[in-house]
Amino acid sequence: MSSKRKKQDSLPVLTNSKARHKYLLGEKYEAGIVLSGTEVKSIRCGNAQISESFAKFVKQELFLFNAHIAEYEHGGEDNHPTQRPRKLLLKRRELTKLKAEVEAAGKALVPLRIYFKEALIKCQIAVGTGKNQRDKRQDLKKRVAQREADQALKNSMKR
């Protein structure tokens, strides 16, 4: 059993650090991704980036755009293009709900992280509303205040 835990812990989790800064995040969904073999191998090596990526509907299907998955070193001629659109797999009910929410409220679908779930690669996406500059400043002030409070508590415990 311990070997399984070690194996799962060693697999990379790719996160979108800019998402929480730029968007107020709502409901989260777990989607599968349609990938080629060299893309999977490249993600296993940790050679991918989703910080500038977004999800968008094309007809009735959901695609992930601008996700950069580097070419696999040992791929040869059969290597994949690095920034091609990748299809996201969700249930039809979830897709119709997401499409209605995005079209009605003008929200964006933001990928938060790409991770391994057993042998499959999953993408966590969230419905996000863009923050304005004022919201970003308020979040920064809250973080600074929390950090200062934690630091003061830590210093008082030492004495």
Biotite code that builds the C-alpha atoms (Angstrom):
import biotite.structure as struc

atoms = struc.array([
    struc.Atom([0.000, 0.000, 0.000], chain_id="A", res_id=1, res_name="MET", atom_name="CA", element="C"),
    struc.Atom([2.752, 2.451, 0.767], chain_id="A", res_id=2, res_name="SER", atom_name="CA", element="C"),
    struc.Atom([4.223, 2.040, -2.710], chain_id="A", res_id=3, res_name="SER", atom_name="CA", element="C"),
    struc.Atom([0.941, 3.254, -4.263], chain_id="A", res_id=4, res_name="LYS", atom_name="CA", element="C"),
    struc.Atom([0.949, 6.364, -2.102], chain_id="A", res_id=5, res_name="ARG", atom_name="CA", element="C"),
    struc.Atom([4.536, 7.169, -3.000], chain_id="A", res_id=6, res_name="LYS", atom_name="CA", element="C"),
    struc.Atom([3.810, 6.683, -6.681], chain_id="A", res_id=7, res_name="LYS", atom_name="CA", element="C"),
    struc.Atom([0.804, 9.053, -6.614], chain_id="A", res_id=8, res_name="GLN", atom_name="CA", element="C"),
    struc.Atom([2.702, 11.654, -4.600], chain_id="A", res_id=9, res_name="ASP", atom_name="CA", element="C"),
    struc.Atom([5.523, 11.735, -7.135], chain_id="A", res_id=10, res_name="SER", atom_name="CA", element="C"),
    struc.Atom([3.189, 12.623, -10.021], chain_id="A", res_id=11, res_name="LEU", atom_name="CA", element="C"),
    struc.Atom([3.121, 16.370, -10.775], chain_id="A", res_id=12, res_name="PRO", atom_name="CA", element="C"),
    struc.Atom([0.110, 18.579, -10.152], chain_id="A", res_id=13, res_name="VAL", atom_name="CA", element="C"),
    struc.Atom([0.036, 21.616, -12.421], chain_id="A", res_id=14, res_name="LEU", atom_name="CA", element="C"),
    struc.Atom([-1.726, 24.609, -10.897], chain_id="A", res_id=15, res_name="THR", atom_name="CA", element="C"),
    struc.Atom([-2.905, 27.939, -12.248], chain_id="A", res_id=16, res_name="ASN", atom_name="CA", element="C"),
    struc.Atom([-1.626, 30.390, -9.640], chain_id="A", res_id=17, res_name="SER", atom_name="CA", element="C"),
    struc.Atom([-3.040, 33.431, -11.462], chain_id="A", res_id=18, res_name="LYS", atom_name="CA", element="C"),
    struc.Atom([-6.631, 32.145, -11.403], chain_id="A", res_id=19, res_name="ALA", atom_name="CA", element="C"),
    struc.Atom([-7.416, 33.013, -7.793], chain_id="A", res_id=20, res_name="ARG", atom_name="CA", element="C"),
    struc.Atom([-5.848, 36.446, -8.263], chain_id="A", res_id=21, res_name="HIS", atom_name="CA", element="C"),
    struc.Atom([-7.727, 37.363, -11.443], chain_id="A", res_id=22, res_name="LYS", atom_name="CA", element="C"),
    struc.Atom([-11.135, 35.739, -10.815], chain_id="A", res_id=23, res_name="TYR", atom_name="CA", element="C"),
    struc.Atom([-13.765, 35.257, -8.146], chain_id="A", res_id=24, res_name="LEU", atom_name="CA", element="C"),
    struc.Atom([-14.240, 31.513, -8.454], chain_id="A", res_id=25, res_name="LEU", atom_name="CA", element="C"),
    struc.Atom([-17.577, 29.777, -8.219], chain_id="A", res_id=26, res_name="GLY", atom_name="CA", element="C"),
    struc.Atom([-18.567, 26.181, -8.785], chain_id="A", res_id=27, res_name="GLU", atom_name="CA", element="C"),
    struc.Atom([-15.771, 23.727, -9.656], chain_id="A", res_id=28, res_name="LYS", atom_name="CA", element="C"),
    struc.Atom([-15.933, 20.790, -12.048], chain_id="A", res_id=29, res_name="TYR", atom_name="CA", element="C"),
    struc.Atom([-13.644, 17.853, -12.760], chain_id="A", res_id=30, res_name="GLU", atom_name="CA", element="C"),
    struc.Atom([-13.175, 17.160, -16.472], chain_id="A", res_id=31, res_name="ALA", atom_name="CA", element="C"),
    struc.Atom([-11.225, 14.576, -18.389], chain_id="A", res_id=32, res_name="GLY", atom_name="CA", element="C"),
    struc.Atom([-8.877, 15.697, -21.173], chain_id="A", res_id=33, res_name="ILE", atom_name="CA", element="C"),
    struc.Atom([-8.383, 14.132, -24.589], chain_id="A", res_id=34, res_name="VAL", atom_name="CA", element="C"),
    struc.Atom([-4.596, 13.821, -24.981], chain_id="A", res_id=35, res_name="LEU", atom_name="CA", element="C"),
    struc.Atom([-2.155, 12.016, -27.234], chain_id="A", res_id=36, res_name="SER", atom_name="CA", element="C"),
    struc.Atom([0.495, 9.635, -25.876], chain_id="A", res_id=37, res_name="GLY", atom_name="CA", element="C"),
    struc.Atom([3.394, 12.091, -26.045], chain_id="A", res_id=38, res_name="THR", atom_name="CA", element="C"),
    struc.Atom([1.311, 14.709, -24.230], chain_id="A", res_id=39, res_name="GLU", atom_name="CA", element="C"),
    struc.Atom([0.692, 12.324, -21.345], chain_id="A", res_id=40, res_name="VAL", atom_name="CA", element="C"),
    struc.Atom([4.392, 11.517, -21.103], chain_id="A", res_id=41, res_name="LYS", atom_name="CA", element="C"),
    struc.Atom([5.284, 15.205, -21.143], chain_id="A", res_id=42, res_name="SER", atom_name="CA", element="C"),
    struc.Atom([2.776, 15.968, -18.355], chain_id="A", res_id=43, res_name="ILE", atom_name="CA", element="C"),
    struc.Atom([4.205, 13.086, -16.299], chain_id="A", res_id=44, res_name="ARG", atom_name="CA", element="C"),
    struc.Atom([7.595, 14.812, -16.591], chain_id="A", res_id=45, res_name="CYS", atom_name="CA", element="C"),
    struc.Atom([5.993, 18.079, -15.407], chain_id="A", res_id=46, res_name="GLY", atom_name="CA", element="C"),
    struc.Atom([6.529, 19.932, -18.695], chain_id="A", res_id=47, res_name="ASN", atom_name="CA", element="C"),
    struc.Atom([3.199, 21.749, -18.944], chain_id="A", res_id=48, res_name="ALA", atom_name="CA", element="C"),
    struc.Atom([1.773, 25.144, -18.048], chain_id="A", res_id=49, res_name="GLN", atom_name="CA", element="C"),
    struc.Atom([-1.830, 26.353, -17.709], chain_id="A", res_id=50, res_name="ILE", atom_name="CA", element="C"),
    struc.Atom([-1.376, 29.867, -16.287], chain_id="A", res_id=51, res_name="SER", atom_name="CA", element="C"),
    struc.Atom([-2.648, 31.626, -19.447], chain_id="A", res_id=52, res_name="GLU", atom_name="CA", element="C"),
    struc.Atom([-5.156, 28.984, -20.503], chain_id="A", res_id=53, res_name="SER", atom_name="CA", element="C"),
    struc.Atom([-8.953, 29.179, -20.640], chain_id="A", res_id=54, res_name="PHE", atom_name="CA", element="C"),
    struc.Atom([-11.882, 26.938, -21.538], chain_id="A", res_id=55, res_name="ALA", atom_name="CA", element="C"),
    struc.Atom([-14.382, 27.858, -24.234], chain_id="A", res_id=56, res_name="LYS", atom_name="CA", element="C"),
    struc.Atom([-17.344, 26.254, -25.951], chain_id="A", res_id=57, res_name="PHE", atom_name="CA", element="C"),
    struc.Atom([-17.053, 25.404, -29.628], chain_id="A", res_id=58, res_name="VAL", atom_name="CA", element="C"),
    struc.Atom([-20.528, 24.389, -30.802], chain_id="A", res_id=59, res_name="LYS", atom_name="CA", element="C"),
    struc.Atom([-21.684, 21.971, -28.079], chain_id="A", res_id=60, res_name="GLN", atom_name="CA", element="C"),
    struc.Atom([-18.225, 20.850, -26.917], chain_id="A", res_id=61, res_name="GLU", atom_name="CA", element="C"),
    struc.Atom([-15.836, 22.329, -24.357], chain_id="A", res_id=62, res_name="LEU", atom_name="CA", element="C"),
    struc.Atom([-12.189, 22.908, -25.296], chain_id="A", res_id=63, res_name="PHE", atom_name="CA", element="C"),
    struc.Atom([-9.099, 24.006, -23.367], chain_id="A", res_id=64, res_name="LEU", atom_name="CA", element="C"),
    struc.Atom([-7.123, 26.711, -25.192], chain_id="A", res_id=65, res_name="PHE", atom_name="CA", element="C"),
    struc.Atom([-3.596, 28.093, -24.613], chain_id="A", res_id=66, res_name="ASN", atom_name="CA", element="C"),
    struc.Atom([-2.513, 25.195, -22.403], chain_id="A", res_id=67, res_name="ALA", atom_name="CA", element="C"),
    struc.Atom([1.173, 24.711, -23.162], chain_id="A", res_id=68, res_name="HIS", atom_name="CA", element="C"),
    struc.Atom([2.321, 21.098, -23.042], chain_id="A", res_id=69, res_name="ILE", atom_name="CA", element="C"),
    struc.Atom([5.951, 20.906, -24.122], chain_id="A", res_id=70, res_name="ALA", atom_name="CA", element="C"),
    struc.Atom([7.055, 18.415, -26.731], chain_id="A", res_id=71, res_name="GLU", atom_name="CA", element="C"),
    struc.Atom([8.204, 15.098, -25.327], chain_id="A", res_id=72, res_name="TYR", atom_name="CA", element="C"),
    struc.Atom([12.006, 14.809, -25.505], chain_id="A", res_id=73, res_name="GLU", atom_name="CA", element="C"),
    struc.Atom([12.019, 11.303, -26.960], chain_id="A", res_id=74, res_name="HIS", atom_name="CA", element="C"),
    struc.Atom([8.921, 11.754, -29.136], chain_id="A", res_id=75, res_name="GLY", atom_name="CA", element="C"),
    struc.Atom([10.539, 12.006, -32.543], chain_id="A", res_id=76, res_name="GLY", atom_name="CA", element="C"),
    struc.Atom([8.400, 12.808, -35.564], chain_id="A", res_id=77, res_name="GLU", atom_name="CA", element="C"),
    struc.Atom([5.140, 11.860, -33.855], chain_id="A", res_id=78, res_name="ASP", atom_name="CA", element="C"),
    struc.Atom([5.359, 14.670, -31.291], chain_id="A", res_id=79, res_name="ASN", atom_name="CA", element="C"),
    struc.Atom([2.285, 16.802, -30.649], chain_id="A", res_id=80, res_name="HIS", atom_name="CA", element="C"),
    struc.Atom([1.860, 20.557, -31.284], chain_id="A", res_id=81, res_name="PRO", atom_name="CA", element="C"),
    struc.Atom([2.487, 22.422, -28.020], chain_id="A", res_id=82, res_name="THR", atom_name="CA", element="C"),
    struc.Atom([-0.595, 24.680, -27.880], chain_id="A", res_id=83, res_name="GLN", atom_name="CA", element="C"),
    struc.Atom([-3.353, 22.892, -29.712], chain_id="A", res_id=84, res_name="ARG", atom_name="CA", element="C"),
    struc.Atom([-6.962, 23.048, -28.404], chain_id="A", res_id=85, res_name="PRO", atom_name="CA", element="C"),
    struc.Atom([-7.714, 20.028, -26.205], chain_id="A", res_id=86, res_name="ARG", atom_name="CA", element="C"),
    struc.Atom([-11.209, 18.660, -25.718], chain_id="A", res_id=87, res_name="LYS", atom_name="CA", element="C"),
    struc.Atom([-12.542, 18.519, -22.150], chain_id="A", res_id=88, res_name="LEU", atom_name="CA", element="C"),
    struc.Atom([-14.870, 15.674, -21.242], chain_id="A", res_id=89, res_name="LEU", atom_name="CA", element="C"),
    struc.Atom([-17.888, 16.357, -19.032], chain_id="A", res_id=90, res_name="LEU", atom_name="CA", element="C"),
    struc.Atom([-21.358, 14.872, -18.789], chain_id="A", res_id=91, res_name="LYS", atom_name="CA", element="C"),
    struc.Atom([-23.953, 16.408, -21.121], chain_id="A", res_id=92, res_name="ARG", atom_name="CA", element="C"),
    struc.Atom([-25.953, 17.734, -18.154], chain_id="A", res_id=93, res_name="ARG", atom_name="CA", element="C"),
    struc.Atom([-22.890, 19.563, -16.814], chain_id="A", res_id=94, res_name="GLU", atom_name="CA", element="C"),
    struc.Atom([-22.044, 20.959, -20.247], chain_id="A", res_id=95, res_name="LEU", atom_name="CA", element="C"),
    struc.Atom([-25.514, 22.445, -20.766], chain_id="A", res_id=96, res_name="THR", atom_name="CA", element="C"),
    struc.Atom([-25.488, 23.943, -17.261], chain_id="A", res_id=97, res_name="LYS", atom_name="CA", element="C"),
    struc.Atom([-22.040, 25.493, -17.832], chain_id="A", res_id=98, res_name="LEU", atom_name="CA", element="C"),
    struc.Atom([-22.951, 26.838, -21.260], chain_id="A", res_id=99, res_name="LYS", atom_name="CA", element="C"),
    struc.Atom([-26.114, 28.491, -19.931], chain_id="A", res_id=100, res_name="ALA", atom_name="CA", element="C"),
    struc.Atom([-24.226, 30.062, -17.021], chain_id="A", res_id=101, res_name="GLU", atom_name="CA", element="C"),
    struc.Atom([-21.395, 31.377, -19.200], chain_id="A", res_id=102, res_name="VAL", atom_name="CA", element="C"),
    struc.Atom([-23.693, 32.836, -21.853], chain_id="A", res_id=103, res_name="GLU", atom_name="CA", element="C"),
    struc.Atom([-26.211, 34.387, -19.434], chain_id="A", res_id=104, res_name="ALA", atom_name="CA", element="C"),
    struc.Atom([-23.881, 35.947, -16.879], chain_id="A", res_id=105, res_name="ALA", atom_name="CA", element="C"),
    struc.Atom([-20.808, 36.624, -19.011], chain_id="A", res_id=106, res_name="GLY", atom_name="CA", element="C"),
    struc.Atom([-18.538, 34.486, -16.862], chain_id="A", res_id=107, res_name="LYS", atom_name="CA", element="C"),
    struc.Atom([-15.361, 32.668, -17.833], chain_id="A", res_id=108, res_name="ALA", atom_name="CA", element="C"),
    struc.Atom([-14.309, 29.042, -17.467], chain_id="A", res_id=109, res_name="LEU", atom_name="CA", element="C"),
    struc.Atom([-10.914, 28.960, -15.784], chain_id="A", res_id=110, res_name="VAL", atom_name="CA", element="C"),
    struc.Atom([-8.729, 25.851, -15.453], chain_id="A", res_id=111, res_name="PRO", atom_name="CA", element="C"),
    struc.Atom([-7.381, 25.632, -11.897], chain_id="A", res_id=112, res_name="LEU", atom_name="CA", element="C"),
    struc.Atom([-5.191, 22.567, -12.014], chain_id="A", res_id=113, res_name="ARG", atom_name="CA", element="C"),
    struc.Atom([-4.263, 19.471, -13.976], chain_id="A", res_id=114, res_name="ILE", atom_name="CA", element="C"),
    struc.Atom([-3.653, 16.374, -11.914], chain_id="A", res_id=115, res_name="TYR", atom_name="CA", element="C"),
    struc.Atom([-3.548, 12.590, -12.020], chain_id="A", res_id=116, res_name="PHE", atom_name="CA", element="C"),
    struc.Atom([-6.466, 10.563, -10.703], chain_id="A", res_id=117, res_name="LYS", atom_name="CA", element="C"),
    struc.Atom([-5.261, 6.980, -10.679], chain_id="A", res_id=118, res_name="GLU", atom_name="CA", element="C"),
    struc.Atom([-4.187, 6.409, -14.304], chain_id="A", res_id=119, res_name="ALA", atom_name="CA", element="C"),
    struc.Atom([-6.196, 9.297, -15.786], chain_id="A", res_id=120, res_name="LEU", atom_name="CA", element="C"),
    struc.Atom([-5.329, 12.957, -16.203], chain_id="A", res_id=121, res_name="ILE", atom_name="CA", element="C"),
    struc.Atom([-8.039, 15.339, -15.010], chain_id="A", res_id=122, res_name="LYS", atom_name="CA", element="C"),
    struc.Atom([-8.503, 19.087, -15.273], chain_id="A", res_id=123, res_name="CYS", atom_name="CA", element="C"),
    struc.Atom([-10.316, 21.032, -12.582], chain_id="A", res_id=124, res_name="GLN", atom_name="CA", element="C"),
    struc.Atom([-12.192, 23.989, -14.053], chain_id="A", res_id=125, res_name="ILE", atom_name="CA", element="C"),
    struc.Atom([-14.203, 26.663, -12.276], chain_id="A", res_id=126, res_name="ALA", atom_name="CA", element="C"),
    struc.Atom([-16.730, 29.273, -13.276], chain_id="A", res_id=127, res_name="VAL", atom_name="CA", element="C"),
    struc.Atom([-15.061, 32.618, -12.648], chain_id="A", res_id=128, res_name="GLY", atom_name="CA", element="C"),
    struc.Atom([-16.081, 36.255, -12.633], chain_id="A", res_id=129, res_name="THR", atom_name="CA", element="C"),
    struc.Atom([-13.293, 38.698, -13.415], chain_id="A", res_id=130, res_name="GLY", atom_name="CA", element="C"),
    struc.Atom([-12.057, 40.832, -10.522], chain_id="A", res_id=131, res_name="LYS", atom_name="CA", element="C"),
    struc.Atom([-11.497, 44.528, -10.941], chain_id="A", res_id=132, res_name="ASN", atom_name="CA", element="C"),
    struc.Atom([-8.442, 46.355, -9.578], chain_id="A", res_id=133, res_name="GLN", atom_name="CA", element="C"),
    struc.Atom([-10.237, 47.337, -6.361], chain_id="A", res_id=134, res_name="ARG", atom_name="CA", element="C"),
    struc.Atom([-11.079, 43.715, -5.504], chain_id="A", res_id=135, res_name="ASP", atom_name="CA", element="C"),
    struc.Atom([-7.482, 42.668, -6.082], chain_id="A", res_id=136, res_name="LYS", atom_name="CA", element="C"),
    struc.Atom([-6.215, 45.384, -3.727], chain_id="A", res_id=137, res_name="ARG", atom_name="CA", element="C"),
    struc.Atom([-8.681, 44.372, -1.008], chain_id="A", res_id=138, res_name="GLN", atom_name="CA", element="C"),
    struc.Atom([-7.564, 40.736, -1.255], chain_id="A", res_id=139, res_name="ASP", atom_name="CA", element="C"),
    struc.Atom([-3.942, 41.838, -0.943], chain_id="A", res_id=140, res_name="LEU", atom_name="CA", element="C"),
    struc.Atom([-4.755, 43.922, 2.162], chain_id="A", res_id=141, res_name="LYS", atom_name="CA", element="C"),
    struc.Atom([-6.541, 40.961, 3.752], chain_id="A", res_id=142, res_name="LYS", atom_name="CA", element="C"),
    struc.Atom([-3.575, 38.690, 3.076], chain_id="A", res_id=143, res_name="ARG", atom_name="CA", element="C"),
    struc.Atom([-1.109, 41.194, 4.552], chain_id="A", res_id=144, res_name="VAL", atom_name="CA", element="C"),
    struc.Atom([-3.275, 41.680, 7.663], chain_id="A", res_id=145, res_name="ALA", atom_name="CA", element="C"),
    struc.Atom([-3.591, 37.916, 8.143], chain_id="A", res_id=146, res_name="GLN", atom_name="CA", element="C"),
    struc.Atom([0.162, 37.455, 7.725], chain_id="A", res_id=147, res_name="ARG", atom_name="CA", element="C"),
    struc.Atom([0.879, 40.179, 10.297], chain_id="A", res_id=148, res_name="GLU", atom_name="CA", element="C"),
    struc.Atom([-1.598, 38.658, 12.767], chain_id="A", res_id=149, res_name="ALA", atom_name="CA", element="C"),
    struc.Atom([-0.029, 35.212, 12.349], chain_id="A", res_id=150, res_name="ASP", atom_name="CA", element="C"),
    struc.Atom([3.436, 36.682, 12.825], chain_id="A", res_id=151, res_name="GLN", atom_name="CA", element="C"),
    struc.Atom([2.378, 38.554, 15.998], chain_id="A", res_id=152, res_name="ALA", atom_name="CA", element="C"),
    struc.Atom([0.805, 35.367, 17.392], chain_id="A", res_id=153, res_name="LEU", atom_name="CA", element="C"),
    struc.Atom([3.947, 33.405, 16.613], chain_id="A", res_id=154, res_name="LYS", atom_name="CA", element="C"),
    struc.Atom([6.167, 36.026, 18.279], chain_id="A", res_id=155, res_name="ASN", atom_name="CA", element="C"),
    struc.Atom([3.967, 36.132, 21.399], chain_id="A", res_id=156, res_name="SER", atom_name="CA", element="C"),
    struc.Atom([4.160, 32.333, 21.727], chain_id="A", res_id=157, res_name="MET", atom_name="CA", element="C"),
    struc.Atom([7.972, 32.454, 21.701], chain_id="A", res_id=158, res_name="LYS", atom_name="CA", element="C"),
    struc.Atom([8.124, 34.784, 24.710], chain_id="A", res_id=159, res_name="ARG", atom_name="CA", element="C"),
])
